Amino acid sequence: MHTIYLIVVFVFGAIIGSFLNVCIYRIPRKKSIVHPPSACPACEKPVRFYDNIPLVSYLVLKGKCRDCGARISFRYFLVELITAVVFAMIYRRWGLSYEFFIQIFFTAILIVVSFIDYDFQIIPDVLSVGGMFAGLIISFVRPGFRVMEAVYGVLIGGGVLFVIAYGYQLITKREGMGGGDIKLLAMIGSFSGLKGVLFSLIGGSVVGTLVGIPLMLMKGREEGGKYAIPFGPFLSLCAVLYLFMGPGVIHAFNEFFMNR
């Protein structure tokens, strides 16, 4: 029975991933996410319902539009797969519980934020600020998670990045971190608390540095200038990692330094 539920959750995640693709494409372009129905970006013909089956349709159509033959970005398949896998992992961690629905809502926001920030270097307020208020409201009825954990997460999450960004701008006289990242970390804090904020910030900085420096050097040479690396995807990645391994990493870290 557990395997059946896991498969159902995986399929549900793929369906939600299809909707997240709509959000990723339309939100930064300030278009409605409910109307009109999905259409091919190239020929603008509406996508048939049987060509809009998550994961399956992309494979059947071999990544091409049925009408005009234009290439369909692999991004659509990837987002559906990532969402399905993450939802299945959340189910394995929490089962079909209240926390399960909170975490799939939280991770869905992070997935949309990551791809929008990667494409446009912006994080829409409807996702960061809206998600932050949602996290605060949910904390009032969330079992095992105190309201003050969410409040501290918001204040410290947003405050730490604000101080870092302000200090960098003060010293270098140029903006190094956008306000979107600050609001994103505050949103992460509303769902994950102070520990989640610290894990996401430190982990995101480490991963961002390891990935970003080679990309900046490579793109900088290619384009003859500096290449901006969005920080949102790294914060989001580590916020998701915190759900599954964060508490264990923090405990091991504390044990290491407490026993020295």
Backbone hydrogen bonds in HBPLUS format (Angstrom, degrees):
<---DONOR---> <-ACCEPTOR-->    atom                        ^
c    i                          cat <-CA-CA->   ^        H-A-AA   ^      H-
h    n   atom  resd res      DA  || num        DHA   H-A  angle D-A-AA Bond
n    s   type  num  typ     dist DA aas  dist angle  dist       angle   num
A0005-TYR N   A0001-MET O   2.99 MM   4  6.32 162.8  2.02 154.6 158.5     1
A0006-LEU N   A0002-HIS O   2.91 MM   4  6.15 151.9  1.99 145.4 153.9     2
A0007-ILE N   A0003-THR O   2.95 MM   4  6.22 153.8  2.02 147.8 154.0     3
A0008-VAL N   A0004-ILE O   2.93 MM   4  6.23 159.2  1.98 151.0 157.0     4
A0009-VAL N   A0005-TYR O   2.86 MM   4  6.11 158.3  1.91 150.6 156.2     5
A0010-PHE N   A0006-LEU O   2.93 MM   4  6.13 153.1  2.00 143.1 150.9     6
A0011-VAL N   A0007-ILE O   2.92 MM   4  6.22 161.7  1.96 153.4 157.3     7
A0012-PHE N   A0008-VAL O   2.85 MM   4  6.06 158.6  1.90 147.7 154.6     8
A0013-GLY N   A0009-VAL O   2.79 MM   4  6.00 152.8  1.86 147.2 154.7     9
A0014-ALA N   A0010-PHE O   2.99 MM   4  6.33 149.6  2.08 145.5 153.6    10
A0015-ILE N   A0011-VAL O   3.02 MM   4  6.33 152.3  2.10 148.5 155.8    11
A0016-ILE N   A0012-PHE O   2.95 MM   4  6.26 161.6  1.98 151.7 156.6    12
A0017-GLY N   A0013-GLY O   2.78 MM   4  5.94 148.7  1.87 142.6 152.6    13
A0018-SER N   A0014-ALA O   3.02 MM   4  6.31 139.8  2.18 139.1 148.4    14
A0018-SER N   A0015-ILE O   3.14 MM   3  5.16 125.0  2.46  94.3 107.7    15
A0019-PHE N   A0015-ILE O   3.28 MM   4  6.71 149.5  2.37 142.4 149.8    16
A0019-PHE N   A0016-ILE O   3.02 MM   3  5.07 116.6  2.43  96.0 111.4    17
A0020-LEU N   A0016-ILE O   2.83 MM   4  6.19 148.7  1.93 148.3 158.5    18
A0021-ASN N   A0017-GLY O   2.99 MM   4  6.27 143.1  2.13 142.6 151.4    19
A0022-VAL N   A0019-PHE O   3.03 MM   3  5.13 120.8  2.40  96.7 111.2    20
A0023-CYS N   A0019-PHE O   3.07 MM   4  6.52 154.7  2.14 147.0 153.9    21
A0024-ILE N   A0020-LEU O   2.80 MM   4  6.06 160.6  1.83 155.0 159.9    22
A0025-TYR N   A0021-ASN O   3.05 MM   4  6.22 154.4  2.12 144.2 150.3    23
A0026-ARG N   A0022-VAL O   2.87 MM   4  5.96 163.7  1.90 154.0 159.0    24
A0027-ILE N   A0023-CYS O   2.94 MM   4  5.39 159.5  1.98 138.9 145.7    25
A0029-ARG N   A0026-ARG O   3.02 MM   3  5.09 130.6  2.28 101.0 115.3    26
A0031-LYS N   A0026-ARG O   2.99 MM   5  4.92 172.1  2.00 137.7 139.6    27
A0030-LYS N   A0027-ILE O   2.97 MM   3  5.01 160.9  2.01 109.3 113.5    28
A0047-VAL N   A0038-SER O   2.87 MM   9  5.73 169.4  1.88 138.7 139.4    29
A0040-CYS N   A0045-LYS O   3.03 MM   5  5.58 159.7  2.07 142.3 143.7    30
A0044-GLU N   A0040-CYS O   2.69 MM   4  4.65 134.1  1.89 134.8 145.6    31
A0051-ASP N   A0048-ARG O   2.90 MM   3  5.13 150.5  1.98 106.8 116.6    32
A0052-ASN N   A0049-PHE O   3.22 MM   3  5.15 158.9  2.26 103.1 106.2    33
A0057-SER N   A0053-ILE O   2.97 MM   4  5.14 164.5  1.99 145.7 150.0    34
A0056-VAL N   A0054-PRO O   2.60 MM   2  5.55 147.1  1.70 106.3  95.8    35
A0059-LEU N   A0056-VAL O   3.07 MM   3  5.35 116.4  2.50 102.7 117.4    36
A0060-VAL N   A0056-VAL O   2.90 MM   4  6.17 163.0  1.93 159.5 165.1    37
A0061-LEU N   A0057-SER O   2.87 MM   4  5.91 164.9  1.89 151.7 155.5    38
A0063-GLY N   A0058-TYR O   2.95 MM   5  5.11 150.2  2.04 149.8 155.2    39
A0062-LYS N   A0059-LEU O   3.20 MM   3  4.89 149.2  2.30  93.4 102.5    40
A0064-LYS N   A0061-LEU O   3.19 MM   3  5.55 139.6  2.37 106.1 116.0    41
A0072-ILE N   A0063-GLY O   2.68 MM   9  4.98 169.2  1.70 139.7 137.9    42
A0065-CYS N   A0070-ALA O   2.83 MM   5  5.29 151.9  1.91 146.4 155.8    43
A0069-GLY N   A0065-CYS O   2.98 MM   4  4.64 135.1  2.19 119.3 129.9    44
A0076-TYR N   A0073-SER O   3.25 MM   3  6.12 150.9  2.34 121.7 124.1    45
A0078-LEU N   A0074-PHE O   2.95 MM   4  6.21 162.3  1.98 155.8 161.6    46
A0079-VAL N   A0075-ARG O   2.88 MM   4  6.06 166.2  1.89 159.4 160.7    47
A0080-GLU N   A0076-TYR O   3.25 MM   4  6.41 163.4  2.28 144.4 148.9    48
A0081-LEU N   A0077-PHE O   2.93 MM   4  6.15 155.9  1.99 149.2 156.4    49
A0082-ILE N   A0078-LEU O   2.82 MM   4  6.02 169.1  1.83 158.4 161.2    50
A0083-THR N   A0079-VAL O   2.98 MM   4  6.06 168.1  2.00 149.3 152.9    51
A0084-ALA N   A0080-GLU O   3.02 MM   4  6.12 159.5  2.06 142.8 148.8    52
A0085-VAL N   A0081-LEU O   2.94 MM   4  6.12 165.5  1.96 155.9 159.3    53
A0086-VAL N   A0082-ILE O   2.90 MM   4  6.04 168.5  1.91 156.2 159.6    54
A0087-PHE N   A0083-THR O   2.95 MM   4  6.02 164.1  1.98 149.8 154.4    55
A0088-ALA N   A0084-ALA O   3.03 MM   4  6.19 154.9  2.10 143.2 150.3    56
A0089-MET N   A0085-VAL O   2.92 MM   4  6.20 153.1  1.99 148.7 156.3    57
A0090-ILE N   A0086-VAL O   2.90 MM   4  6.17 153.7  1.97 149.9 157.3    58
A0091-TYR N   A0087-PHE O   2.93 MM   4  6.20 152.0  2.01 145.3 153.0    59
A0092-ARG N   A0088-ALA O   2.99 MM   4  6.29 156.0  2.05 146.4 152.4    60
A0093-ARG N   A0089-MET O   3.03 MM   4  6.25 140.6  2.19 139.8 150.4    61
A0094-TRP N   A0090-ILE O   2.86 MM   4  6.04 164.0  1.89 157.5 160.5    62
A0095-GLY N   A0091-TYR O   2.58 MM   4  4.51 142.0  1.72 130.7 138.6    63
A0097-SER N   A0095-GLY O   2.91 MM   2  5.52 131.8  2.14 105.7  91.2    64
A0100-PHE N   A0097-SER O   3.12 MM   3  5.09 125.6  2.43  93.2 107.1    65
A0102-ILE N   A0098-TYR O   3.24 MM   4  6.59 151.7  2.33 145.1 153.3    66
A0103-GLN N   A0099-GLU O   2.92 MM   4  6.10 165.7  1.94 154.8 157.9    67
A0104-ILE N   A0100-PHE O   3.01 MM   4  6.24 154.4  2.08 150.4 157.1    68
A0105-PHE N   A0101-PHE O   3.20 MM   4  6.19 149.2  2.30 134.6 142.4    69
A0106-PHE N   A0102-ILE O   2.97 MM   4  6.22 158.2  2.02 147.7 154.0    70
A0107-THR N   A0103-GLN O   2.87 MM   4  6.00 169.7  1.88 150.2 152.9    71
A0108-ALA N   A0104-ILE O   3.00 MM   4  5.90 145.8  2.12 132.5 141.7    72
A0109-ILE N   A0105-PHE O   3.23 MM   4  6.50 154.8  2.30 144.6 149.9    73
A0110-LEU N   A0106-PHE O   3.18 MM   4  6.52 157.5  2.23 145.6 151.8    74
A0111-ILE N   A0107-THR O   2.92 MM   4  6.16 151.7  2.00 149.0 155.7    75
A0112-VAL N   A0108-ALA O   3.16 MM   4  6.42 166.4  2.18 150.6 153.2    76
A0113-VAL N   A0109-ILE O   2.90 MM   4  6.10 166.7  1.91 155.7 159.9    77
A0114-SER N   A0110-LEU O   2.93 MM   4  6.01 160.0  1.97 145.3 150.5    78
A0115-PHE N   A0111-ILE O   3.28 MM   4  6.54 166.8  2.29 154.0 155.1    79
A0116-ILE N   A0112-VAL O   3.06 MM   4  6.19 161.7  2.10 154.4 160.1    80
A0117-ASP N   A0113-VAL O   2.87 MM   4  5.91 165.5  1.89 153.7 158.3    81
A0118-TYR N   A0114-SER O   2.96 MM   4  6.08 150.0  2.05 140.7 149.5    82
A0119-ASP N   A0115-PHE O   3.09 MM   4  6.20 153.6  2.16 140.1 146.1    83
A0120-PHE N   A0116-ILE O   2.79 MM   4  5.82 171.7  1.80 160.6 163.3    84
A0121-GLN N   A0117-ASP O   2.79 MM   4  4.32 140.3  1.95 118.5 126.0    85
A0127-LEU N   A0124-PRO O   3.02 MM   3  5.65 149.5  2.11 114.0 122.1    86
A0128-SER N   A0124-PRO O   3.19 MM   4  6.57 166.1  2.21 152.7 155.2    87
A0129-VAL N   A0125-ASP O   2.85 MM   4  5.02 125.4  2.15 121.9 138.2    88
A0130-GLY N   A0125-ASP O   3.08 MM   5  6.57 156.5  2.14 159.6 165.0    89
A0131-GLY N   A0127-LEU O   2.93 MM   4  5.36 141.7  2.08 115.1 126.6    90
A0132-MET N   A0128-SER O   2.90 MM   4  6.00 146.5  2.01 137.9 147.5    91
A0133-PHE N   A0129-VAL O   3.05 MM   4  6.35 164.7  2.08 155.0 156.6    92
A0134-ALA N   A0130-GLY O   3.01 MM   4  6.20 151.7  2.09 143.4 152.1    93
A0135-GLY N   A0131-GLY O   2.86 MM   4  6.07 156.1  1.92 148.2 154.0    94
A0136-LEU N   A0132-MET O   3.01 MM   4  6.32 154.9  2.07 148.1 154.8    95
A0137-ILE N   A0133-PHE O   2.96 MM   4  6.15 163.4  1.99 149.2 153.3    96
A0138-ILE N   A0134-ALA O   2.88 MM   4  6.04 164.6  1.90 152.8 157.4    97
A0139-SER N   A0135-GLY O   3.04 MM   4  6.14 143.2  2.18 139.1 148.3    98
A0140-PHE N   A0137-ILE O   3.20 MM   3  5.77 154.7  2.27 112.5 119.0    99
A0141-VAL N   A0138-ILE O   3.00 MM   3  5.66 151.1  2.09 119.1 126.7   100
A0145-PHE N   A0142-ARG O   3.39 MM   3  5.72 156.0  2.45 132.4 128.8   101
A0149-GLU N   A0146-ARG O   3.08 MM   3  5.33 134.9  2.29 101.4 113.6   102
A0150-ALA N   A0147-VAL O   3.06 MM   3  5.34 119.9  2.43 102.3 115.9   103
A0151-VAL N   A0147-VAL O   3.00 MM   4  6.36 156.6  2.05 148.1 155.5   104
A0152-TYR N   A0148-MET O   2.82 MM   4  5.89 171.4  1.83 148.8 151.1   105
A0153-GLY N   A0149-GLU O   2.95 MM   4  6.01 151.0  2.03 137.9 146.8   106
A0154-VAL N   A0150-ALA O   2.94 MM   4  6.19 153.0  2.02 147.6 153.8   107
A0155-LEU N   A0151-VAL O   2.95 MM   4  6.19 173.7  1.96 158.4 159.6   108
A0156-ILE N   A0152-TYR O   2.82 MM   4  5.77 167.6  1.84 151.3 155.5   109
A0157-GLY N   A0153-GLY O   2.83 MM   4  5.45 146.5  1.94 129.5 140.7   110
A0158-GLY N   A0154-VAL O   2.92 MM   4  5.85 168.5  1.94 145.9 149.7   111
A0159-GLY N   A0155-LEU O   2.84 MM   4  5.63 147.1  1.95 133.6 144.6   112
A0160-VAL N   A0156-ILE O   2.81 MM   4  5.66 168.3  1.82 148.8 151.1   113
A0162-PHE N   A0158-GLY O   3.05 MM   4  6.08 147.1  2.16 140.1 150.0   114
A0163-VAL N   A0159-GLY O   2.99 MM   4  6.19 159.8  2.04 151.2 155.3   115
A0164-ILE N   A0160-VAL O   3.01 MM   4  6.28 162.8  2.04 151.6 156.6   116
A0165-ALA N   A0161-LEU O   2.79 MM   4  5.90 167.8  1.81 149.7 153.6   117
A0166-TYR N   A0162-PHE O   2.82 MM   4  5.89 161.2  1.86 148.1 154.1   118
A0167-GLY N   A0163-VAL O   2.85 MM   4  5.91 160.6  1.89 146.7 152.5   119
A0168-TYR N   A0164-ILE O   2.92 MM   4  6.09 159.4  1.97 149.4 155.1   120
A0169-GLN N   A0165-ALA O   2.99 MM   4  6.15 161.7  2.02 146.1 151.3   121
A0170-LEU N   A0166-TYR O   2.85 MM   4  6.01 147.5  1.96 143.2 153.0   122
A0171-ILE N   A0167-GLY O   3.00 MM   4  6.18 151.6  2.08 146.0 152.5   123
A0172-THR N   A0168-TYR O   2.84 MM   4  5.91 171.6  1.85 156.7 159.7   124
A0173-LYS N   A0169-GLN O   2.78 MM   4  4.90 134.5  1.99 125.8 135.1   125
A0181-ASP N   A0178-GLY O   3.26 MM   3  5.75 134.0  2.49 108.2 116.9   126
A0183-LYS N   A0179-GLY O   3.06 MM   4  6.37 162.7  2.09 153.6 157.2   127
A0184-LEU N   A0180-GLY O   2.85 MM   4  6.01 146.4  1.96 143.1 153.5   128
A0185-LEU N   A0181-ASP O   2.98 MM   4  6.20 161.7  2.02 150.0 153.0   129
A0186-ALA N   A0182-ILE O   3.12 MM   4  6.37 149.9  2.21 141.7 150.3   130
A0187-MET N   A0183-LYS O   2.95 MM   4  6.18 149.0  2.04 141.5 149.7   131
A0188-ILE N   A0184-LEU O   2.87 MM   4  6.23 155.2  1.93 151.1 158.1   132
A0189-GLY N   A0185-LEU O   2.94 MM   4  6.16 151.1  2.02 141.2 148.9   133
A0190-SER N   A0186-ALA O   3.09 MM   4  6.43 138.7  2.27 140.7 151.1   134
A0190-SER N   A0187-MET O   3.11 MM   3  5.15 125.7  2.41  95.1 108.9   135
A0191-PHE N   A0188-ILE O   3.18 MM   3  5.48 141.6  2.33 103.8 113.9   136
A0192-SER N   A0188-ILE O   2.81 MM   4  5.89 154.9  1.88 154.4 163.1   137
A0193-GLY N   A0189-GLY O   2.81 MM   4  4.60 146.2  1.92 125.3 128.9   138
A0197-VAL N   A0193-GLY O   3.06 MM   4  6.35 148.5  2.17 146.4 155.6   139
A0198-LEU N   A0194-LEU O   3.00 MM   4  6.32 165.2  2.02 157.3 159.5   140
A0199-PHE N   A0195-LYS O   2.94 MM   4  6.08 163.7  1.97 149.5 154.5   141
A0200-SER N   A0196-GLY O   2.92 MM   4  5.96 160.9  1.96 143.0 148.7   142
A0201-LEU N   A0197-VAL O   2.85 MM   4  5.99 161.4  1.88 153.4 158.9   143
A0202-ILE N   A0198-LEU O   2.93 MM   4  5.96 171.8  1.94 150.8 153.5   144
A0203-GLY N   A0199-PHE O   2.84 MM   4  5.65 154.6  1.90 141.8 149.9   145
A0204-GLY N   A0200-SER O   2.75 MM   4  5.48 150.6  1.83 132.0 142.0   146
A0205-SER N   A0201-LEU O   2.98 MM   4  6.00 149.1  2.08 137.2 145.3   147
A0206-VAL N   A0202-ILE O   2.99 MM   4  6.26 158.3  2.04 150.9 156.5   148
A0207-VAL N   A0203-GLY O   2.89 MM   4  6.08 179.0  1.89 160.4 160.7   149
A0208-GLY N   A0204-GLY O   2.77 MM   4  5.62 153.2  1.84 136.9 146.2   150
A0209-THR N   A0205-SER O   2.94 MM   4  5.96 147.4  2.04 136.6 144.7   151
A0210-LEU N   A0206-VAL O   2.99 MM   4  6.26 164.8  2.02 153.6 157.3   152
A0211-VAL N   A0207-VAL O   2.92 MM   4  6.07 157.6  1.97 153.5 159.3   153
A0212-GLY N   A0208-GLY O   2.60 MM   4  5.27 148.3  1.70 135.6 147.2   154
A0213-ILE N   A0209-THR O   3.18 MM   4  5.72 170.0  2.19 137.0 140.0   155
A0216-MET N   A0212-GLY O   2.75 MM   4  5.90 160.1  1.79 159.7 165.6   156
A0217-LEU N   A0213-ILE O   2.96 MM   4  6.13 161.0  1.99 154.1 158.9   157
A0218-MET N   A0214-PRO O   2.94 MM   4  6.06 160.6  1.98 146.2 151.8   158
A0219-LYS N   A0215-LEU O   2.79 MM   4  5.85 173.2  1.79 155.5 157.7   159
A0220-GLY N   A0216-MET O   2.78 MM   4  5.52 146.9  1.89 134.2 144.8   160
A0221-ARG N   A0217-LEU O   3.20 MM   4  6.26 152.2  2.29 136.3 142.0   161
A0222-GLU N   A0218-MET O   3.10 MM   4  6.36 155.4  2.16 144.4 151.7   162
A0223-GLU N   A0219-LYS O   2.84 MM   4  5.91 161.2  1.88 155.1 158.6   163
A0224-GLY N   A0220-GLY O   2.84 MM   4  5.43 118.1  2.23 132.4 144.5   164
A0225-GLY N   A0220-GLY O   3.12 MM   5  4.82 126.5  2.42 126.9 136.6   165
A0234-PHE N   A0231-PHE O   3.12 MM   3  5.53 124.6  2.44 108.8 122.1   166
A0235-LEU N   A0231-PHE O   3.08 MM   4  6.40 160.9  2.12 158.5 164.6   167
A0236-SER N   A0232-GLY O   2.88 MM   4  6.03 164.1  1.90 157.1 161.9   168
A0237-LEU N   A0233-PRO O   2.89 MM   4  5.99 157.0  1.95 140.5 147.0   169
A0238-CYS N   A0234-PHE O   3.11 MM   4  6.26 167.5  2.13 146.8 149.5   170
A0239-ALA N   A0235-LEU O   2.91 MM   4  6.09 140.1  2.07 142.0 153.9   171
A0240-VAL N   A0236-SER O   3.03 MM   4  6.31 150.4  2.12 149.3 155.9   172
A0241-LEU N   A0237-LEU O   2.93 MM   4  6.25 156.7  1.98 146.2 153.6   173
A0242-TYR N   A0238-CYS O   2.91 MM   4  5.99 144.1  2.04 136.1 144.9   174
A0243-LEU N   A0240-VAL O   3.08 MM   3  5.38 132.6  2.31 103.3 115.1   175
A0244-PHE N   A0241-LEU O   3.11 MM   3  5.53 134.4  2.32 107.2 118.0   176
A0245-MET N   A0241-LEU O   2.86 MM   4  5.93 164.1  1.89 165.5 170.9   177
A0246-GLY N   A0242-TYR O   3.04 MM   4  3.79 137.2  2.23 100.1 109.3   178
A0249-VAL N   A0245-MET O   2.98 MM   4  6.18 157.0  2.04 156.1 163.1   179
A0250-ILE N   A0246-GLY O   2.89 MM   4  6.11 165.8  1.91 164.0 167.7   180
A0251-HIS N   A0247-PRO O   2.94 MM   4  6.06 155.4  2.00 142.9 149.9   181
A0252-ALA N   A0248-GLY O   2.96 MM   4  6.14 161.3  2.00 145.9 150.9   182
A0253-PHE N   A0249-VAL O   2.87 MM   4  6.05 154.0  1.94 146.5 154.3   183
A0254-ASN N   A0250-ILE O   2.92 MM   4  6.14 159.9  1.96 148.2 153.2   184
A0255-GLU N   A0251-HIS O   2.89 MM   4  6.11 159.5  1.93 150.9 156.8   185
A0256-PHE N   A0252-ALA O   2.96 MM   4  6.09 153.4  2.03 144.9 151.7   186
A0257-PHE N   A0253-PHE O   3.21 MM   4  6.49 161.9  2.24 150.4 153.6   187
A0258-MET N   A0254-ASN O   2.80 MM   4  5.81 148.5  1.90 148.7 158.5   188
A0259-ASN N   A0255-GLU O   3.12 MM   4  5.97 145.5  2.25 139.4 145.5   189
